[in-house]
Amino acid sequence: MNLPDYFDSQAQAAAMLKLSIYDVRSAKTAGCAAFHGGRIGTKEFQTWLKENRPDLEDEVPRVSARVDWENKACRREMLFCLLEYLELALDEKQMSVEQFCAIGDKTISLVIKLGRVWGARINESGYRDNWRSIKQYHREETTSSA
């Protein structure tokens, strides 16, 4: 698979490298120099992962979030995990790209509404933009491999 020189978002990096969004976020927190504003240098990031997180290569795919209903950050994590679950189902070939896109299109608006009700303070436009980016990537991957 051809990867871009830069990922436009953490969600795109996670999807294209088949990582958990939390692994991407923890790399940024740990000081990975691949992060440039909102973008992530692909080769820099992959090098950093090999040197600092070799455990990710053998990790079994999973989706998890802390459960603390009083903590708004945990609620936000839960919402992100829902979308990550859909990506994992696609990666594990439990659904087609068409199903993934159809379910995701319906789910993203519900995630945003739930975020409002929960007071999770999610970045609604960021969720929509990340979803569009992920959906576009999977559609392009399907057409390039056909």
GROMACS elastic network, one bead per residue, 0.5 to 0.9 nm:
[ bonds ]
;  ai    aj funct       b0    kb
    1   141     6  0.83173   500
    3     6     6  0.81703   500
    3     7     6  0.84739   500
    3    16     6  0.76688   500
    3    17     6  0.89384   500
    3    42     6  0.74420   500
    4     7     6  0.64767   500
    4    41     6  0.87513   500
    4    42     6  0.69159   500
    5    40     6  0.85562   500
    5    41     6  0.62071   500
    5    42     6  0.54653   500
    5    43     6  0.72540   500
    6     9     6  0.88486   500
    6    13     6  0.87124   500
    6    39     6  0.62224   500
    6    40     6  0.53171   500
    6    42     6  0.51879   500
    6    43     6  0.83444   500
    7    10     6  0.72597   500
    7    11     6  0.87081   500
    7    12     6  0.61056   500
    7    13     6  0.55645   500
    7    16     6  0.88487   500
    7    38     6  0.86492   500
    7    39     6  0.55561   500
    7    40     6  0.50244   500
    7    41     6  0.65141   500
    7    42     6  0.64440   500
    8    11     6  0.84147   500
    8    12     6  0.65685   500
    8    13     6  0.77428   500
    8    38     6  0.65724   500
    8    40     6  0.67083   500
    8   130     6  0.89673   500
    8   133     6  0.84575   500
    9    12     6  0.52103   500
    9    13     6  0.63903   500
    9    14     6  0.86692   500
    9    38     6  0.60520   500
    9    39     6  0.57302   500
    9    40     6  0.70458   500
    9   130     6  0.71309   500
    9   133     6  0.85736   500
   10    13     6  0.50806   500
   10    14     6  0.61057   500
   10    15     6  0.85828   500
   10    21     6  0.67261   500
   10    24     6  0.63526   500
   10    25     6  0.72645   500
   10    38     6  0.79397   500
   10    39     6  0.77430   500
   10    40     6  0.74714   500
   10   130     6  0.85392   500
   11    14     6  0.50704   500
   11    15     6  0.60974   500
   11    16     6  0.85504   500
   11    20     6  0.87654   500
   11    21     6  0.61868   500
   11    24     6  0.83102   500
   11   130     6  0.61586   500
   11   131     6  0.83570   500
   11   133     6  0.83407   500
   11   134     6  0.73460   500
   12    15     6  0.51263   500
   12    16     6  0.60144   500
   12    17     6  0.83536   500
   12   130     6  0.70277   500
   12   131     6  0.89480   500
   12   133     6  0.66219   500
   12   134     6  0.59309   500
   12   137     6  0.81265   500
   13    16     6  0.53217   500
   13    17     6  0.58874   500
   13    18     6  0.80144   500
   13    19     6  0.77631   500
   13    21     6  0.81936   500
   13    24     6  0.74648   500
   13    40     6  0.75944   500
   13    42     6  0.80252   500
   14    17     6  0.53543   500
   14    18     6  0.55339   500
   14    20     6  0.57815   500
   14    21     6  0.53772   500
   14    22     6  0.86432   500
   14    23     6  0.79995   500
   14    24     6  0.64429   500
   15    18     6  0.50178   500
   15    19     6  0.64634   500
   15    20     6  0.79591   500
   15    21     6  0.81759   500
   15    84     6  0.86217   500
   15    87     6  0.72647   500
   15    88     6  0.88721   500
   15    91     6  0.89903   500
   15   134     6  0.68454   500
   15   137     6  0.86106   500
   15   138     6  0.89444   500
   16    19     6  0.78581   500
   16   134     6  0.84498   500
   16   137     6  0.79509   500
   16   138     6  0.88582   500
   17    20     6  0.89680   500
   17    46     6  0.87893   500
   18    61     6  0.85985   500
   18    87     6  0.88988   500
   18    88     6  0.82880   500
   18    91     6  0.78668   500
   19    22     6  0.81240   500
   19    23     6  0.64814   500
   19    24     6  0.72026   500
   19    56     6  0.78223   500
   19    61     6  0.81748   500
   20    23     6  0.51931   500
   20    24     6  0.67276   500
   20    25     6  0.87893   500
   20    61     6  0.81505   500
   20    62     6  0.79256   500
   20    63     6  0.74941   500
   20    84     6  0.75518   500
   21    24     6  0.51073   500
   21    25     6  0.61693   500
   21    26     6  0.85573   500
   21    80     6  0.85172   500
   21    81     6  0.86901   500
   21    84     6  0.77635   500
   22    26     6  0.59313   500
   22    27     6  0.84900   500
   23    26     6  0.51072   500
   23    27     6  0.62564   500
   23    28     6  0.88333   500
   23    56     6  0.85114   500
   24    27     6  0.51957   500
   24    28     6  0.65779   500
   24    29     6  0.88298   500
   25    28     6  0.51948   500
   25    29     6  0.62694   500
   25    30     6  0.85998   500
   26    30     6  0.59482   500
   26    31     6  0.86522   500
   26    32     6  0.89375   500
   27    31     6  0.64773   500
   27    32     6  0.55000   500
   27    45     6  0.85807   500
   27    48     6  0.83356   500
   27    49     6  0.78735   500
   27    52     6  0.87075   500
   27    53     6  0.87448   500
   28    31     6  0.52804   500
   28    32     6  0.52149   500
   28    33     6  0.77704   500
   28    34     6  0.81268   500
   28    35     6  0.66611   500
   29    32     6  0.74200   500
   31    34     6  0.87422   500
   31    35     6  0.85801   500
   32    35     6  0.66110   500
   32    44     6  0.84744   500
   32    45     6  0.72462   500
   32    48     6  0.66555   500
   32    49     6  0.87656   500
   33    36     6  0.76272   500
   33    40     6  0.87427   500
   33    41     6  0.85319   500
   33    44     6  0.73369   500
   33    45     6  0.77226   500
   33    48     6  0.82121   500
   34    39     6  0.82263   500
   34    40     6  0.52714   500
   34    42     6  0.73234   500
   34    43     6  0.81106   500
   34    44     6  0.51108   500
   34    45     6  0.51229   500
   34    46     6  0.88204   500
   34    48     6  0.79360   500
   35    38     6  0.70579   500
   35    39     6  0.59445   500
   35    41     6  0.64912   500
   35    44     6  0.87855   500
   35    45     6  0.79368   500
   36    39     6  0.51765   500
   36    40     6  0.58462   500
   36    41     6  0.73610   500
   37    40     6  0.79212   500
   40    44     6  0.81150   500
   40    45     6  0.69639   500
   41    44     6  0.53742   500
   41    45     6  0.59017   500
   41    46     6  0.85854   500
   42    45     6  0.51392   500
   42    46     6  0.61488   500
   42    47     6  0.85871   500
   43    46     6  0.51309   500
   43    47     6  0.60873   500
   43    48     6  0.84990   500
   44    47     6  0.52243   500
   44    48     6  0.61595   500
   44    49     6  0.86682   500
   45    48     6  0.50609   500
   45    49     6  0.61474   500
   45    50     6  0.87029   500
   46    49     6  0.50740   500
   46    50     6  0.62818   500
   46    51     6  0.87068   500
   47    50     6  0.52368   500
   47    51     6  0.62935   500
   47    52     6  0.85226   500
   48    51     6  0.51902   500
   48    52     6  0.58037   500
   48    53     6  0.76154   500
   49    52     6  0.51950   500
   49    54     6  0.65059   500
   49    56     6  0.79577   500
   50    53     6  0.57159   500
   50    54     6  0.50472   500
   50    55     6  0.86290   500
   50    56     6  0.85083   500
   50    57     6  0.85051   500
   51    54     6  0.64848   500
   52    55     6  0.86529   500
   53    56     6  0.58764   500
   53    57     6  0.82309   500
   54    57     6  0.59597   500
   54    58     6  0.79785   500
   55    58     6  0.57860   500
   55    59     6  0.63948   500
   56    59     6  0.50289   500
   56    60     6  0.85333   500
   57    60     6  0.87991   500
   59    62     6  0.84933   500
   61    88     6  0.73213   500
   61    92     6  0.88575   500
   62    85     6  0.82015   500
   62    88     6  0.78128   500
   63    81     6  0.62257   500
   63    82     6  0.83952   500
   63    84     6  0.68615   500
   63    85     6  0.61554   500
   63    88     6  0.80195   500
   64    77     6  0.87289   500
   64    78     6  0.79594   500
   64    81     6  0.65948   500
   64    85     6  0.89949   500
   65    74     6  0.71239   500
   65    75     6  0.87516   500
   65    77     6  0.59369   500
   65    78     6  0.56605   500
   65    80     6  0.88264   500
   65    81     6  0.67021   500
   66    74     6  0.59110   500
   66    75     6  0.85103   500
   66    77     6  0.74694   500
   66    78     6  0.75874   500
   67    70     6  0.89714   500
   67    71     6  0.85148   500
   67    74     6  0.62982   500
   67    75     6  0.77325   500
   67    78     6  0.79121   500
   68    71     6  0.54998   500
   68    72     6  0.82798   500
   68    73     6  0.88380   500
   68    74     6  0.59625   500
   68    75     6  0.74945   500
   69    72     6  0.72740   500
   69    74     6  0.70055   500
   69    75     6  0.65365   500
   70    74     6  0.81334   500
   70    75     6  0.82441   500
   71    74     6  0.53725   500
   71    75     6  0.65886   500
   71    76     6  0.89169   500
   71   120     6  0.86558   500
   72    76     6  0.62321   500
   72    77     6  0.86316   500
   72   118     6  0.74557   500
   72   119     6  0.68012   500
   72   121     6  0.75692   500
   73    76     6  0.50175   500
   73    77     6  0.62393   500
   73    78     6  0.87350   500
   73   120     6  0.65878   500
   73   121     6  0.83042   500
   74    78     6  0.62505   500
   74    79     6  0.87703   500
   74   120     6  0.82994   500
   75    78     6  0.50775   500
   75    79     6  0.64733   500
   75    80     6  0.88340   500
   75   115     6  0.77620   500
   75   118     6  0.71574   500
   75   119     6  0.85097   500
   75   120     6  0.58799   500
   76    79     6  0.52178   500
   76    80     6  0.64207   500
   76    81     6  0.87153   500
   76   115     6  0.69930   500
   76   118     6  0.86433   500
   76   119     6  0.88864   500
   76   120     6  0.52363   500
   76   121     6  0.73644   500
   76   122     6  0.64353   500
   77    80     6  0.51484   500
   77    81     6  0.61433   500
   77    82     6  0.87871   500
   77   120     6  0.89995   500
   78    81     6  0.50130   500
   78    82     6  0.64284   500
   79    82     6  0.52771   500
   79    83     6  0.69867   500
   79    84     6  0.88769   500
   79   111     6  0.61218   500
   79   112     6  0.84562   500
   79   114     6  0.80743   500
   79   115     6  0.73020   500
   79   120     6  0.88875   500
   79   122     6  0.89389   500
   80    83     6  0.53986   500
   80    84     6  0.62525   500
   80    85     6  0.86705   500
   80   111     6  0.83562   500
   80   127     6  0.87105   500
   81    85     6  0.59132   500
   81    86     6  0.86499   500
   82    85     6  0.51161   500
   82    86     6  0.67097   500
   82   107     6  0.86765   500
   82   111     6  0.81573   500
   83    86     6  0.52206   500
   83    87     6  0.65930   500
   83    88     6  0.88238   500
   83   104     6  0.74550   500
   83   107     6  0.78819   500
   83   108     6  0.77550   500
   83   111     6  0.84977   500
   83   131     6  0.85658   500
   84    87     6  0.50704   500
   84    88     6  0.62053   500
   84    89     6  0.86430   500
   85    88     6  0.50661   500
   85    89     6  0.61950   500
   85    90     6  0.86944   500
   86    89     6  0.50997   500
   86    90     6  0.63579   500
   86    91     6  0.86969   500
   86    95     6  0.88119   500
   86   100     6  0.68154   500
   86   103     6  0.82382   500
   86   104     6  0.73698   500
   87    90     6  0.50787   500
   87    91     6  0.61141   500
   87    92     6  0.85247   500
   87   100     6  0.76340   500
   87   134     6  0.87546   500
   88    92     6  0.59801   500
   88    93     6  0.84488   500
   88    94     6  0.85076   500
   89    92     6  0.51511   500
   89    93     6  0.62049   500
   89    94     6  0.50259   500
   89    95     6  0.62526   500
   89   100     6  0.83125   500
   90    94     6  0.57133   500
   90    95     6  0.52340   500
   90    96     6  0.64351   500
   90    97     6  0.68571   500
   90    99     6  0.87359   500
   90   100     6  0.65218   500
   91    94     6  0.75902   500
   91    95     6  0.84267   500
   92    95     6  0.80257   500
   93    96     6  0.67773   500
   95    98     6  0.80887   500
   95    99     6  0.59805   500
   95   100     6  0.63759   500
   96    99     6  0.51406   500
   96   100     6  0.60806   500
   96   101     6  0.86084   500
   97   101     6  0.60898   500
   97   102     6  0.85420   500
   97   135     6  0.84865   500
   97   138     6  0.67224   500
   97   139     6  0.68187   500
   97   142     6  0.75327   500
   98   101     6  0.52369   500
   98   102     6  0.61641   500
   98   103     6  0.85666   500
   98   139     6  0.83561   500
   99   102     6  0.51152   500
   99   103     6  0.59610   500
   99   104     6  0.82345   500
  100   103     6  0.53334   500
  100   104     6  0.58466   500
  100   105     6  0.84256   500
  100   135     6  0.82138   500
  101   104     6  0.50665   500
  101   105     6  0.59462   500
  101   106     6  0.86663   500
  101   135     6  0.62433   500
  101   138     6  0.87474   500
  101   139     6  0.85811   500
  102   105     6  0.52880   500
  102   106     6  0.65863   500
  102   107     6  0.86577   500
  103   106     6  0.53496   500
  103   107     6  0.59762   500
  103   108     6  0.86478   500
  104   108     6  0.58798   500
  104   109     6  0.87930   500
  104   131     6  0.77576   500
  104   135     6  0.83343   500
  105   108     6  0.57282   500
  105   109     6  0.72651   500
  105   131     6  0.82109   500
  106   109     6  0.60441   500
  106   110     6  0.68647   500
  107   110     6  0.50988   500
  107   111     6  0.60618   500
  107   112     6  0.86417   500
  108   111     6  0.50362   500
  108   112     6  0.62568   500
  108   113     6  0.86802   500
  108   127     6  0.74752   500
  108   128     6  0.70382   500
  108   131     6  0.75001   500
  109   112     6  0.51258   500
  109   113     6  0.62540   500
  109   114     6  0.86178   500
  109   128     6  0.83960   500
  110   113     6  0.50143   500
  110   114     6  0.60302   500
  110   115     6  0.84143   500
  111   114     6  0.50707   500
  111   115     6  0.60278   500
  111   116     6  0.86809   500
  111   127     6  0.89033   500
  112   116     6  0.63662   500
  112   117     6  0.88039   500
  112   122     6  0.75786   500
  112   123     6  0.87317   500
  112   124     6  0.61949   500
  112   127     6  0.78814   500
  112   128     6  0.88526   500
  113   116     6  0.51366   500
  113   117     6  0.63551   500
  113   118     6  0.86403   500
  114   117     6  0.50348   500
  114   118     6  0.60010   500
  114   119     6  0.83169   500
  114   120     6  0.83205   500
  115   118     6  0.51383   500
  115   119     6  0.58751   500
  115   121     6  0.66928   500
  115   122     6  0.62623   500
  115   124     6  0.86058   500
  116   119     6  0.50185   500
  116   120     6  0.64480   500
  116   121     6  0.70746   500
  116   122     6  0.78896   500
  117   120     6  0.77903   500
  118   121     6  0.82980   500
  119   122     6  0.82183   500
  121   124     6  0.84882   500
  122   125     6  0.88489   500
  122   126     6  0.82510   500
  122   127     6  0.78170   500
  123   126     6  0.51144   500
  123   127     6  0.62136   500
  123   128     6  0.87742   500
  124   127     6  0.51220   500
  124   128     6  0.63471   500
  124   129     6  0.86289   500
  125   128     6  0.50450   500
  125   129     6  0.60091   500
  125   130     6  0.84517   500
  126   129     6  0.50173   500
  126   130     6  0.59229   500
  126   131     6  0.83576   500
  127   130     6  0.51845   500
  127   131     6  0.60479   500
  127   132     6  0.86293   500
  128   131     6  0.50852   500
  128   132     6  0.62187   500
  128   133     6  0.86566   500
  129   132     6  0.51220   500
  129   133     6  0.61937   500
  129   134     6  0.86543   500
  130   133     6  0.50467   500
  130   134     6  0.61140   500
  130   135     6  0.84714   500
  131   134     6  0.51596   500
  131   135     6  0.59716   500
  131   136     6  0.84147   500
  132   135     6  0.51313   500
  132   136     6  0.59617   500
  132   137     6  0.84961   500
  133   136     6  0.51730   500
  133   137     6  0.61419   500
  133   138     6  0.87602   500
  134   137     6  0.51257   500
  134   138     6  0.63375   500
  134   139     6  0.86652   500
  135   138     6  0.53060   500
  135   139     6  0.61899   500
  135   140     6  0.86043   500
  136   139     6  0.51246   500
  136   140     6  0.60480   500
  136   141     6  0.84621   500
  137   140     6  0.51985   500
  137   141     6  0.60618   500
  137   142     6  0.86433   500
  138   142     6  0.62059   500
  138   143     6  0.87762   500
  139   142     6  0.51383   500
  139   143     6  0.63817   500
  139   144     6  0.86813   500
  140   143     6  0.51774   500
  140   144     6  0.60301   500
  140   145     6  0.85447   500
  141   144     6  0.52474   500
  141   145     6  0.62039   500
  141   146     6  0.86499   500
  142   145     6  0.54020   500
  142   146     6  0.62620   500
  143   146     6  0.51762   500
